[in-house]
């Protein structure tokens, strides 16, 4: 008879069994009966009804053949978590016939998966509750210090996370289907993108924080300017893409290498700018070294520079 899986140190494990004659008639268990409790497959360590924490009552409540057993599992370290036990008659007869070896019951102590899982879950719930209490306390303190409604935001975030998880599950399923159809490793790419997004978010948070600090220090609206610059960069990229496309079309139509010429022109412009700078520098030197007093002096200076005039023939 299976009694069930019991909690550690359960003090009142009660069960009853009936002894009968070979004809099936209830009959008293006699001849100084003894029951023993065996743990697993071990022998020589069993505990018997001679112990104070195991009680065998024959003809219980004056009912012939009815036997009651009371076991206090907290009575001895023999009763341990994760073990199976069986109750066996080791001394006794019924109607002068030996019943030694009859197993009358079996049970276990926290040795079934459901109970084990319940115990683990209960432990985890206690830890989770402690974390929740700490979070609640910390949230209340933060709200008090900052004047915010952080708890409401946490609730919203939790709701968003649930929706995000649903989306992620759907994305995972769709990705698997796409990979099967295309033979690609899209999920690996998504993982990389997700990692990059996390880093980008960290950078964005840092930029936002730094921008706020700069605006506070300078009294500017730097974030608005950044937005405008970002918009301009997008337009510039569009213009660059258009120029690249147009250049390619022109090269194809004319058979030229316009893009290479543009690069050469850009290089020449740099050189011209350099020469201009040198000319400007030389001009400053000339202006500092030459002082022309009047127009006549200038004419004389020019005549000195020109070759002598030859008489007309």
C-alpha positions as a printed NumPy array, in Angstrom:
array([[  0.   ,   0.   ,   0.   ],
       [  1.539,   3.303,  -1.123],
       [  1.086,   6.024,   1.501],
       [  2.591,   8.949,  -0.389],
       [  5.534,  11.357,  -0.282],
       [  5.862,  13.125,   3.062],
       [  7.552,  16.304,   4.214],
       [ 10.673,  16.071,   6.334],
       [  9.983,  15.547,  10.087],
       [  6.276,  14.856,   9.535],
       [  5.237,  13.705,  13.031],
       [  1.941,  11.873,  12.535],
       [  2.232,   9.411,   9.678],
       [ -0.815,   7.189,  10.338],
       [ -2.052,   4.184,   8.402],
       [ -3.934,   0.94 ,   9.046],
       [ -3.872,  -2.553,   7.555],
       [ -5.989,  -5.668,   8.047],
       [ -4.676,  -9.174,   8.693],
       [ -6.817, -12.076,   7.406],
       [ -6.92 , -15.845,   7.395],
       [ -6.319, -17.757,   4.202],
       [-10.089, -17.698,   3.777],
       [-10.024, -13.882,   3.801],
       [-11.617, -13.451,   7.236],
       [-10.121, -10.667,   9.436],
       [ -8.015, -12.254,  12.18 ],
       [ -5.782, -10.872,  14.933],
       [ -2.067, -10.407,  14.382],
       [ -0.547, -12.49 ,  17.179],
       [  2.611, -13.997,  18.637],
       [  4.128, -10.698,  19.86 ],
       [  4.057,  -9.009,  16.456],
       [  6.794,  -6.614,  15.32 ],
       [  6.986,  -4.374,  12.283],
       [ 10.198,  -2.979,  10.825],
       [ 10.823,   0.006,   8.551],
       [ 13.487,  -0.434,   5.86 ],
       [ 15.18 ,   2.459,   4.039],
       [ 15.675,   1.842,   0.337],
       [ 17.491,  -1.427,  -0.258],
       [ 19.603,  -1.228,   2.887],
       [ 19.593,  -4.018,   5.479],
       [ 20.79 ,  -4.006,   9.055],
       [ 19.76 ,  -0.371,   9.569],
       [ 15.988,  -0.872,   9.833],
       [ 13.974,   0.559,  12.719],
       [ 11.292,  -1.517,  14.482],
       [  8.168,  -0.971,  16.548],
       [ 10.367,  -1.417,  19.59 ],
       [ 11.371,   2.22 ,  19.074],
       [  9.302,   4.891,  20.829],
       [  8.577,   6.757,  17.539],
       [  7.009,   3.676,  15.858],
       [  3.757,   2.414,  17.399],
       [  1.896,  -0.745,  16.316],
       [ -1.642,  -1.171,  17.737],
       [ -3.126,  -4.653,  17.166],
       [ -6.946,  -5.048,  17.043],
       [ -7.207,  -1.269,  16.909],
       [-10.333,   0.125,  18.597],
       [-11.189,  -3.485,  19.599],
       [-11.713,  -4.435,  15.955],
       [-10.315,  -7.871,  15.282],
       [ -7.705,  -7.906,  12.498],
       [ -7.447,  -4.114,  12.255],
       [ -3.903,  -2.883,  12.924],
       [ -2.89 ,   0.761,  13.212],
       [  0.621,   2.154,  12.779],
       [  1.797,   5.629,  13.912],
       [  5.25 ,   6.843,  12.828],
       [  6.953,  10.061,  13.939],
       [  9.353,  10.927,  11.115],
       [ 11.065,  13.522,  13.306],
       [ 12.015,  10.84 ,  15.842],
       [ 15.299,   9.777,  14.258],
       [ 17.829,  10.858,  11.623],
       [ 17.071,   7.514,   9.953],
       [ 14.156,   9.313,   8.306],
       [ 15.846,  11.508,   5.684],
       [ 14.865,  13.641,   2.701],
       [ 15.178,  11.913,  -0.661],
       [ 14.632,   8.359,   0.578],
       [ 12.037,   5.601,   0.06 ],
       [ 10.788,   3.381,   2.917],
       [  8.771,   0.171,   3.304],
       [  6.96 ,  -1.22 ,   6.358],
       [  7.292,  -4.994,   6.828],
       [  6.043,  -7.494,   9.414],
       [  9.133,  -9.182,  10.886],
       [  7.449, -11.114,  13.715],
       [  3.855, -12.388,  13.927],
       [  1.279, -14.948,  12.915],
       [ -2.319, -14.902,  11.741],
       [ -4.403, -17.916,  12.788],
       [ -1.111, -19.688,  13.63 ],
       [  0.257, -18.988,  10.11 ],
       [  3.459, -16.894,   9.92 ],
       [  3.09 , -13.57 ,   8.134],
       [  6.76 , -12.598,   8.439],
       [  7.888, -10.758,   5.324],
       [  4.509,  -9.255,   4.507],
       [  4.945,  -5.668,   3.265],
       [  2.049,  -3.64 ,   4.584],
       [  2.956,  -0.123,   3.366],
       [  5.55 ,   2.069,   1.623],
       [  6.229,   5.797,   1.566],
       [  8.927,   8.353,   0.797],
       [ 10.23 ,  11.6  ,   2.26 ],
       [ 10.447,  14.471,  -0.245],
       [ 11.613,  12.064,  -2.935],
       [  9.101,  12.689,  -5.677],
       [  9.698,  15.259,  -8.464],
       [  6.578,  17.31 ,  -7.772],
       [  7.414,  17.859,  -4.136],
       [ 11.037,  18.559,  -4.949],
       [ 10.018,  21.136,  -7.529],
       [  7.501,  22.7  ,  -5.164],
       [ 10.217,  23.029,  -2.539],
       [ 12.578,  24.659,  -5.061],
       [  9.86 ,  26.965,  -6.361],
       [  8.919,  27.926,  -2.819],
       [ 12.539,  28.774,  -2.077],
       [ 12.825,  30.808,  -5.274],
       [  9.598,  32.649,  -4.465],
       [ 10.967,  33.618,  -1.061],
       [ 14.091,  35.061,  -2.724],
       [ 11.987,  36.781,  -5.401],
       [  9.758,  38.297,  -2.731],
       [ 12.807,  39.591,  -0.89 ],
       [ 14.091,  41.157,  -4.115],
       [ 10.674,  42.672,  -4.806],
       [ 10.498,  44.117,  -1.293],
       [ 13.955,  45.645,  -1.732],
       [ 13.004,  47.048,  -5.159],
       [  9.772,  48.493,  -3.772],
       [ 11.632,  50.102,  -0.887],
       [ 14.353,  51.505,  -3.149],
       [ 11.762,  52.772,  -5.649],
       [  9.882,  54.585,  -2.908],
       [ 13.128,  56.201,  -1.74 ],
       [ 14.044,  57.289,  -5.285],
       [ 10.566,  58.727,  -5.885],
       [ 10.768,  60.631,  -2.62 ],
       [ 14.189,  62.061,  -3.511],
       [ 13.406,  62.901,  -7.161],
       [  9.697,  63.63 ,  -7.16 ],
       [  9.124,  61.107,  -9.948],
       [  6.594,  58.324, -10.452],
       [  9.208,  55.648, -11.02 ],
       [  6.931,  52.783,  -9.945],
       [  4.423,  53.691, -12.679],
       [  7.254,  53.772, -15.209],
       [  8.48 ,  50.355, -14.026],
       [  4.988,  48.952, -14.573],
       [  4.935,  50.388, -18.094],
       [  8.41 ,  49.033, -18.804],
       [  7.361,  45.587, -17.547],
       [  4.351,  45.674, -19.881],
       [  6.563,  46.749, -22.788],
       [  9.017,  43.947, -22.022],
       [  6.195,  41.407, -22.235],
       [  5.169,  42.77 , -25.64 ],
       [  8.819,  42.816, -26.713],
       [  9.155,  39.159, -25.711],
       [  6.108,  38.293, -27.807],
       [  7.641,  40.156, -30.748],
       [ 10.971,  38.404, -30.17 ],
       [  9.277,  34.991, -30.14 ],
       [  7.512,  35.847, -33.398],
       [ 10.742,  37.165, -34.923],
       [ 12.601,  34.012, -33.893],
       [  9.946,  31.824, -35.498],
       [  9.882,  33.906, -38.688],
       [ 13.677,  33.985, -38.831],
       [ 13.867,  30.209, -38.594],
       [ 11.411,  29.914, -41.48 ],
       [ 13.387,  32.428, -43.599],
       [ 16.661,  30.596, -42.909],
       [ 15.117,  27.311, -43.998],
       [ 13.824,  28.911, -47.198],
       [ 17.008,  30.862, -48.035],
       [ 19.802,  28.817, -46.473],
       [ 21.145,  31.906, -44.652],
       [ 22.281,  32.516, -41.083],
       [ 19.937,  35.428, -40.475],
       [ 19.64 ,  34.71 , -36.74 ],
       [ 23.407,  35.153, -36.284],
       [ 23.208,  38.501, -38.077],
       [ 20.264,  39.551, -35.898],
       [ 22.283,  38.656, -32.803],
       [ 25.141,  40.861, -34.016],
       [ 22.739,  43.7  , -34.803],
       [ 21.138,  43.339, -31.362],
       [ 24.579,  43.56 , -29.76 ],
       [ 25.412,  46.648, -31.831],
       [ 22.098,  48.233, -30.854],
       [ 22.915,  47.746, -27.191],
       [ 26.277,  49.475, -27.688],
       [ 24.571,  52.218, -29.704],
       [ 22.053,  52.734, -26.909],
       [ 24.886,  53.061, -24.393],
       [ 26.565,  55.637, -26.662],
       [ 23.247,  57.476, -27.098],
       [ 22.694,  57.575, -23.334],
       [ 26.208,  58.936, -22.835],
       [ 25.727,  61.529, -25.608],
       [ 22.363,  62.589, -24.138],
       [ 23.92 ,  62.975, -20.687],
       [ 26.931,  64.9  , -22.033],
       [ 24.687,  67.116, -24.21 ],
       [ 22.52 ,  67.993, -21.205],
       [ 25.627,  68.901, -19.215],
       [ 27.007,  71.06 , -22.076],
       [ 23.676,  72.824, -22.497],
       [ 23.552,  73.534, -18.766],
       [ 27.094,  74.953, -18.818],
       [ 26.735,  76.984, -22.031],
       [ 23.076,  77.93 , -22.07 ],
       [ 22.707,  76.57 , -25.62 ],
       [ 20.225,  74.212, -27.253],
       [ 22.919,  71.839, -28.443],
       [ 20.525,  68.88 , -28.746],
       [ 18.372,  70.826, -31.227],
       [ 21.49 ,  71.717, -33.237],
       [ 22.595,  68.064, -33.225],
       [ 19.193,  67.099, -34.615],
       [ 19.541,  69.729, -37.371],
       [ 23.09 ,  68.573, -38.161],
       [ 21.904,  64.963, -38.308],
       [ 19.144,  66.03 , -40.728],
       [ 21.669,  67.958, -42.839],
       [ 23.989,  64.953, -42.9  ],
       [ 21.168,  62.816, -44.225],
       [ 20.489,  65.359, -46.979],
       [ 24.224,  65.588, -47.702],
       [ 24.396,  61.825, -48.021],
       [ 21.474,  61.939, -50.469],
       [ 23.294,  64.637, -52.467],
       [ 26.495,  62.589, -52.407],
       [ 24.64 ,  59.492, -53.589],
       [ 23.035,  61.535, -56.391],
       [ 26.408,  63.038, -57.408],
       [ 28.003,  59.604, -57.445],
       [ 25.161,  58.247, -59.581],
       [ 25.252,  61.244, -61.95 ],
       [ 29.05 ,  61.026, -62.267],
       [ 28.815,  57.354, -63.156],
       [ 26.189,  58.161, -65.799],
       [ 28.315,  60.977, -67.277],
       [ 31.385,  58.717, -67.411],
       [ 29.367,  56.02 , -69.117],
       [ 27.943,  58.503, -71.7  ],
       [ 31.245,  60.336, -72.41 ],
       [ 33.747,  57.546, -71.944],
       [ 35.678,  59.711, -69.449],
       [ 36.943,  59.058, -65.973],
       [ 35.28 ,  62.103, -64.429],
       [ 35.625,  60.836, -60.878],
       [ 39.409,  60.483, -61.353],
       [ 39.562,  64.002, -62.841],
       [ 37.607,  65.386, -59.892],
       [ 40.181,  63.841, -57.591],
       [ 43.02 ,  65.409, -59.66 ],
       [ 41.276,  68.795, -59.678],
       [ 40.841,  68.607, -55.915],
       [ 44.572,  67.875, -55.607],
       [ 45.402,  70.824, -57.922],
       [ 43.2  ,  73.122, -55.88 ],
       [ 45.184,  72.175, -52.784],
       [ 48.447,  73.023, -54.633],
       [ 47.007,  76.32 , -55.952],
       [ 45.948,  77.234, -52.425],
       [ 49.46 ,  76.491, -51.242],
       [ 50.989,  78.695, -54.015],
       [ 48.538,  81.495, -53.185],
       [ 49.632,  81.372, -49.59 ],
       [ 53.269,  81.676, -50.666],
       [ 52.428,  84.662, -52.954],
       [ 50.582,  86.349, -50.124],
       [ 53.576,  85.815, -47.88 ],
       [ 55.996,  87.215, -50.493],
       [ 53.748,  90.237, -51.086],
       [ 53.845,  91.09 , -47.418],
       [ 57.631,  90.902, -47.51 ],
       [ 57.806,  93.143, -50.619],
       [ 55.435,  95.673, -49.069],
       [ 57.548,  95.78 , -45.959],
       [ 60.87 ,  96.189, -47.907],
       [ 59.939,  98.676, -50.699],
       [ 58.813, 102.258, -49.947],
       [ 57.953, 104.278, -53.1  ],
       [ 57.966, 108.005, -52.321],
       [ 55.993, 109.275, -55.271],
       [ 54.981, 108.5  , -58.828],
       [ 58.231, 109.753, -60.288],
       [ 60.2  , 107.51 , -58.089],
       [ 57.925, 104.68 , -59.188],
       [ 58.499, 105.543, -62.873],
       [ 62.229, 105.703, -62.312],
       [ 62.111, 102.346, -60.57 ],
       [ 60.159, 100.853, -63.479],
       [ 62.618, 102.315, -66.054],
       [ 65.448, 100.703, -64.194],
       [ 63.737,  97.377, -64.58 ],
       [ 62.987,  97.738, -68.345],
       [ 65.64 ,  97.256, -71.081],
       [ 66.951, 100.451, -72.8  ],
       [ 64.827, 101.739, -75.65 ],
       [ 66.425, 101.454, -79.099],
       [ 66.179, 104.451, -81.523],
       [ 63.806, 103.985, -84.438],
       [ 65.557, 103.338, -87.79 ]])
